[in-house]
Amino acid sequence: MTGRLKAPTGRYGGKTAAERQAERRRRFLDAALQLFGDVPGYRATTVAALSEAAGLSTRQFYEEFRTLEDVLAALHLEVNDWATAAVLAAVADADQLPLAERVAAIFRAYAANVTSDPRRVRITFVEIIGVSARMEEQRLARRAHWVELVCAEAERAVRRGEASPRDFRLAATGFIGSVNGLLHDWNAGWVDATLEEVVEELVRQLLGILRPPGRGAVRG
């Protein structure tokens, strides 16, 4: 299948063609969250199985997507967007808190969103790995997005006199790698710790980036 089939136009059942298309796409993504994020996983799912789970036909699948990888790509971005929205809301809500409390609130918002559904954890940290060069590029782009958010918060702490000025990019990249690795291993059952303990450890690492040893007393 080299391209998507042309979707129908016009109003049917009280809904426009665009509304019907959006509804079908949503059903495919919801079904993908279940199949990719649980059993059988992305690699063992077929177009026919996904279409059946969505209650739609394979013809309708090809009206919305070219391949299953397109579905995984869309779902991976969506899960990341949900987490980003949670983080940005926490940044705004915690704006007046001291540094340690602010960092904890922001990271807890991220962790709570991602781990609220084990399927989101699997999509974010497991299923996306090793699929293709295209998906690896997307994964790294989203990682860069999270690095930028950490750097932005670090620079804000510097402007407030809460952190020492420096280039935070390398440390932020290492921190995001720790987040990905630790949450992946926790979800896989390889880490003998509660989620709360995992979050506390990652918060300590993030504060260590902002307040390295020898910095001296800071506000917050």
C-alpha positions as CSV (number, residue, x, y, z in Angstrom):
1,M,0.0,0.0,0.0
2,T,1.8,3.1,-1.3
3,G,-0.6,5.7,0.0
4,R,-3.8,6.3,1.9
5,L,-7.1,5.7,0.2
6,K,-9.2,8.8,-0.4
7,A,-11.6,9.4,2.5
8,P,-15.3,10.0,1.7
9,T,-16.7,13.6,1.9
10,G,-20.1,14.9,2.9
11,R,-22.3,14.6,6.0
12,Y,-23.5,11.3,7.3
13,G,-25.2,10.4,10.5
14,G,-25.1,14.0,11.6
15,K,-21.3,14.2,11.3
16,T,-19.1,15.8,8.7
17,A,-16.5,13.8,6.9
18,A,-13.8,15.4,8.9
19,E,-15.5,14.5,12.2
20,R,-15.9,10.9,11.1
21,Q,-12.3,10.8,10.1
22,A,-11.2,12.2,13.4
23,E,-13.3,9.6,15.2
24,R,-11.9,6.7,13.2
25,R,-8.4,7.9,13.8
26,R,-9.1,8.2,17.5
27,R,-10.4,4.6,17.6
28,F,-7.3,3.3,15.8
29,L,-5.0,5.1,18.3
30,D,-7.0,3.9,21.3
31,A,-6.8,0.3,20.0
32,A,-3.1,0.8,19.3
33,L,-2.5,2.0,22.9
34,Q,-4.0,-1.3,24.1
35,L,-2.3,-3.7,21.6
36,F,1.1,-2.0,21.4
37,G,1.2,-1.0,25.0
38,D,0.1,-4.4,26.4
39,V,-0.3,-7.7,24.7
40,P,0.7,-8.6,22.1
41,G,2.9,-5.5,21.6
42,Y,3.7,-3.5,18.5
43,R,5.8,-6.1,16.7
44,A,3.2,-8.8,17.0
45,T,0.2,-6.7,16.0
46,T,-1.2,-6.9,12.4
47,V,-3.3,-4.4,10.6
48,A,-6.1,-6.8,10.7
49,A,-5.8,-7.3,14.5
50,L,-5.7,-3.5,15.1
51,S,-8.7,-2.9,12.8
52,E,-10.7,-5.6,14.6
53,A,-9.8,-4.1,18.0
54,A,-10.8,-0.7,16.8
55,G,-14.1,-2.1,15.4
56,L,-13.2,-0.8,11.9
57,S,-12.2,-2.4,8.6
58,T,-8.7,-2.6,7.1
59,R,-10.0,-0.4,4.3
60,Q,-10.7,2.3,6.9
61,F,-7.2,1.7,8.4
62,Y,-5.6,2.6,5.0
63,E,-7.8,5.7,4.8
64,E,-6.0,7.0,7.9
65,F,-2.5,5.4,7.9
66,R,-0.1,3.9,5.5
67,T,1.5,1.4,7.9
68,L,1.4,0.3,11.5
69,E,4.6,2.2,12.1
70,D,2.7,5.4,11.3
71,V,0.3,4.5,14.1
72,L,3.1,3.9,16.5
73,A,4.7,7.2,15.5
74,A,1.4,9.1,16.1
75,L,0.8,7.3,19.4
76,H,4.4,7.9,20.7
77,L,4.0,11.6,19.9
78,E,0.6,11.7,21.6
79,V,1.8,10.1,24.8
80,N,4.7,12.5,24.9
81,D,2.4,15.5,24.3
82,W,0.2,14.4,27.2
83,A,3.3,14.3,29.5
84,T,4.4,17.7,28.1
85,A,1.1,19.3,28.9
86,A,1.2,17.9,32.5
87,V,4.8,19.3,32.9
88,L,3.9,22.8,31.6
89,A,0.9,23.0,33.8
90,A,3.1,22.0,36.8
91,V,5.6,24.7,35.8
92,A,2.9,27.3,36.0
93,D,1.4,26.0,39.2
94,A,4.8,25.7,41.0
95,D,6.2,29.1,39.8
96,Q,6.3,30.6,43.3
97,L,7.7,27.6,45.1
98,P,11.3,27.4,46.3
99,L,13.7,25.5,44.0
100,A,13.6,22.0,45.6
101,E,9.8,22.1,46.0
102,R,9.4,23.4,42.4
103,V,11.6,20.7,40.9
104,A,9.9,18.0,42.8
105,A,6.4,19.2,41.8
106,I,7.4,19.4,38.1
107,F,9.0,16.0,37.9
108,R,6.2,14.4,39.9
109,A,3.7,15.8,37.4
110,Y,5.7,14.1,34.6
111,A,6.1,10.8,36.4
112,A,2.4,10.7,37.4
113,N,1.3,11.3,33.9
114,V,3.6,8.8,32.2
115,T,3.1,6.1,34.8
116,S,-0.7,6.6,35.2
117,D,-1.1,3.9,32.6
118,P,1.5,1.1,32.2
119,R,0.7,1.1,28.5
120,R,2.1,4.7,28.2
121,V,5.3,3.6,29.9
122,R,5.7,0.7,27.4
123,I,5.0,2.9,24.4
124,T,7.4,5.6,25.6
125,F,10.3,3.4,26.8
126,V,10.0,0.0,25.2
127,E,8.0,-0.4,22.0
128,I,9.6,2.6,20.3
129,I,13.1,1.2,20.6
130,G,14.8,-0.4,17.6
131,V,11.8,-0.2,15.2
132,S,13.4,1.8,12.4
133,A,15.8,4.7,11.6
134,R,12.8,6.9,11.3
135,M,11.4,6.0,14.7
136,E,14.8,6.4,16.3
137,E,15.0,9.9,14.8
138,Q,11.6,10.7,16.3
139,R,12.6,9.2,19.7
140,L,15.8,11.3,19.8
141,A,13.9,14.4,18.8
142,R,11.5,13.9,21.6
143,R,14.4,13.3,24.0
144,A,15.9,16.6,22.8
145,H,12.6,18.3,23.5
146,W,12.8,17.1,27.2
147,V,16.4,18.2,27.4
148,E,15.3,21.7,26.3
149,L,12.6,21.7,29.0
150,V,15.2,20.8,31.7
151,C,17.6,23.5,30.4
152,A,14.9,26.1,30.4
153,E,14.0,25.3,34.0
154,A,17.7,25.4,35.0
155,E,18.2,28.8,33.3
156,R,15.2,30.1,35.2
157,A,16.7,28.9,38.4
158,V,19.9,30.8,37.5
159,R,18.0,34.0,36.9
160,R,16.4,33.6,40.3
161,G,19.8,33.1,42.0
162,E,18.9,29.5,42.9
163,A,21.5,27.8,40.7
164,S,25.0,28.5,39.4
165,P,25.2,29.6,35.7
166,R,26.8,27.0,33.4
167,D,26.0,25.0,30.2
168,F,23.3,22.6,31.4
169,R,22.9,20.7,28.2
170,L,25.3,17.8,28.9
171,A,23.9,17.3,32.4
172,A,20.3,17.6,31.2
173,T,21.0,15.0,28.5
174,G,22.4,12.6,31.1
175,F,19.4,13.2,33.3
176,I,16.9,12.4,30.6
177,G,18.9,9.2,29.9
178,S,18.5,8.3,33.5
179,V,14.8,9.0,33.5
180,N,14.3,6.8,30.4
181,G,16.5,4.0,31.7
182,L,15.2,3.9,35.3
183,L,11.5,4.1,34.4
184,H,12.0,1.4,31.7
185,D,13.7,-0.9,34.2
186,W,11.1,-0.1,36.9
187,N,8.3,-0.9,34.5
188,A,10.0,-4.2,33.5
189,G,10.4,-5.2,37.2
190,W,14.1,-5.0,37.2
191,V,14.3,-2.3,39.9
192,D,13.4,-3.4,43.4
193,A,11.8,-0.1,44.4
194,T,8.5,1.6,44.5
195,L,7.6,4.3,42.0
196,E,7.8,6.8,44.8
197,E,11.4,5.8,45.5
198,V,12.3,6.0,41.8
199,V,10.8,9.4,41.5
200,E,12.6,10.6,44.7
201,E,15.9,9.4,43.2
202,L,15.4,11.2,39.9
203,V,14.4,14.4,41.8
204,R,17.7,14.2,43.7
205,Q,19.6,13.8,40.4
206,L,17.8,16.8,38.9
207,L,18.5,18.9,42.0
208,G,22.1,17.8,41.8
209,I,22.3,19.2,38.3
210,L,21.0,22.6,39.5
211,R,22.9,22.6,42.8
212,P,26.2,20.8,42.3
213,P,28.4,20.1,45.3
214,G,30.3,23.1,46.5
215,R,27.8,25.6,45.2
216,G,27.0,26.7,48.7
217,A,23.6,27.8,50.1
218,V,20.9,28.8,47.7
219,R,17.4,29.9,48.2
220,G,14.9,26.9,48.0
